Amino acid sequence: MRQALNRLRATDVTRELQDKQPASRAVSLFVPGLKDDFAAHATLELQHADLRAQGLQQGGGVPL
């Protein structure tokens, strides 16, 4: 169970990084809110990772 939660947390952190990078470069005349959308999704993924870390700690595990 702990390994599965750590894998899911790693996936969330990876997704956060994948969304944050284009957010810093997104400039679009056609979709002005694109940068904000990437940034919001990155924040959401990081919140998921934090929740999984809390679950791991509550279960006696160590988030990696």
C-alpha angles and dihedrals in degrees: 000000000000092000090051092051091048090051091050090048090051089051091052092050091048091051090049090054092045091054096041094056097058090041089062091050102034112119115157131167090193098048108028094176094055094099091051091048092054091046093049092050091048090053091050092052091050090051089053090052091050092051091051090049090053090050091051092050092048089052091053095257132123119239111233 
